[in-house]
Amino acid sequence: MKKRVVSVLLAATMVLSLTACGSRNDESSSEKKEAKEEVNIEDMSFDELKEEAKGSTVTFYGWGGDEKLNAWLDDVFAPAMKEKYDITMERVPMDIEQVLSQLSGEIEAGTEDGSIDMIWINGENFQSAKENNMLYGPFVDKLPNFEEYIDTESEDVTMDFAYPIEGYEAPYGKAQVVMMVDTAVTPEMPANAEEFMEFVKKYPGKVTYPALPDFTGSVFVRNIISEICGWEQFMDMEPDKETVKAAIEPALAYLRELNPYLWNEGKTFPDSSVTQDNMFADGELVFNVTYGAYDVPVAIEDGKYTETTQSFQFDKGTIGNTNFMAIAANSGNKAGAMVAINEMMSPEIQADRFATMKTLPVVDYDKLNDEQKAAFDEVELGKGAIPQDELLSKRIPEMPAELVPIIEEIWQEEVVGK
């Protein structure tokens, strides 16, 4: 997920401008709508959900900045849903803060047949939406693929940025921070924060990270904090600014020391991870960071990066998380959304996404049969990738969602331009 919402979402000012979004255009008659309202989703079996969803449209709202993912959703997932279930998938590209603002407006206006069905979400966005009663659930216990193929006890599935999920979202894909260099230009791959400091000093003006609250810039800073301060103390820390500031001060001092050697001397930072990525690809920077564990082989294959580009991690590990699919509380097609979410967790779809997108799968490998395992085993990760076993062996958890905006605020006050 990209940017997050950290303010109260149920703003009355959104009501009038968004009321027009409330009704679906595909309802052919009031009788059809009344019949639909009589259906009790809670009592349906999954087979009944499939029957209820047949011939319907499911809207899937989420960040649309990844063109390769957009193409996969449109050209692979949507046709599979149409052929298998007679469900039309409508992808709606929108930043998450806009999605949740639209949803809050519809709910505040009393719209029962909302325009939003599925939402790509995680982190403090999920926490805020759930606590403001904007999501439908719990629902994952109705999905056979969740029970059959997902490790339902894993913290990657039960917790989202240390916040209890409680069945209100289902896993979509996994992410993990990796850093990268072009080894033909800078053969060094720092193994820790100390070596990274020396790397930055050796290549002054050629290293930076995206400005917070960009999702990637924020996780890079949190990774530095975890590296220097240790991540364990933050897992049950109160979301108090002074407490957090005292705990992360050694990392803030480190980041301030970096500044004079960064691009533009740390006075400003790239406005987004997309900007940073383009600067790296163009050779303006010699360092890049991404949440996409296998972004490097994908970019090499696409011709964006040189074949000598290599991913690396710090020895103490890098932050990993899971991104999820949720259902709007006022979705007009909850049955269709559940069928679509279930299919997204199928081994076949996850294997195709792994092969095409190089996205870390959410299925539990040990729960697969031999044929299903083979579909994952035969995927070639490509050049510049960290082997999956090594990558996951250095996976460390996200900090609690409520700490993230506090850290971002402190960074703005204590690091930028210092």
Order of alpha helices (4+ residues) and beta strands (2+ residues): alpha-alpha-alpha-beta-alpha-alpha-beta-alpha-beta-alpha-alpha-alpha-beta-beta-beta-beta-alpha-alpha-alpha-alpha-beta-alpha-beta-beta-alpha-alpha-alpha-alpha-beta-alpha
